[in-house]
C-alpha cells in the first residue's frame, strides 16, 4: 500500500456493495483484520466513519469488491494524514464531555409559565385583545404584569376565591418562567420548590377544608394534567427526581357554592 495511488474520498458515490450469489470471495481473515483496525481508527477519524460502517457489514462473507472498498479507504488515508481528532491527556485520562443540558428543561419551563398564565387569566394561549390586536397570552400577561394590571386580567373565579398574596406569588413565578432570556428562567426543580413554599404558606394560614367545607381545592395534579398536554410536544419537564409534596397539595382555592 505504500506505493498506492491516493484518492480524495473514502468511499465511492452510489456504491453497489452487497452480497451476491456470484461474488468472488477474498481472504476473510485479512479483511476482518483490516476492517477491525479501521473501526478503531474511525474514533478519531469521523471522515471515514460512513465508509467503515459500510465495509463492516460484510465481515462474515467478504468479496473482492468489498476488499476493494477497504483498499479505497486506505488510499484515502494516505493522502489525508493530518486530518482527525486529537485527544490530549491534560495530566489525566478521564473522558470529559460538555453539553447545554438545560436547554430542553428551560424550554419546558416557558411552556409551564404559559400554563400558569392560562390558569390565572382563564384565557387560551392565543387570544384577541380589546385593542383588536392578536397577541400571544404570554406577551399579554407580561405586559399586564409590567404595568401592574394583574388584577385587571384575572379570571373572575380566581379573583373571587383566590387569596391576593398567593395569586401575586404565582403570577410573579409565571413572569420568571416566561422570561425571554432562557438563561434567566428558573429550572423546573426551582419552580417546584417555589410552588411548595407557596402551598406551605397557604396551609399555615388556616385549614381551609375544615373551616370552609364548601371550598374545593384545586390540586396541582390537575395542573399537571394540563401540563402533560404541553409536555407531549416539548419533552420532559422534570429532572427525573422524586416527586415533591406539592404534587398533592392545593395551589389555589375556589368556592364551589
PyMOL commands that set and color helices and strands:
alter all, ss='L'
color gray80, all
select helices_A, chain A and resi 28-41+46-58+64-79+102-121+137-146+150-153+156-161+164-177+182-184+188-205+208-211+220-234+245-248
alter helices_A, ss='H'
color red, helices_A
select strands_A, chain A and resi 126-128+134-136+215-219+250-255
alter strands_A, ss='S'
color yellow, strands_A
deselect
rebuild
show_as cartoon
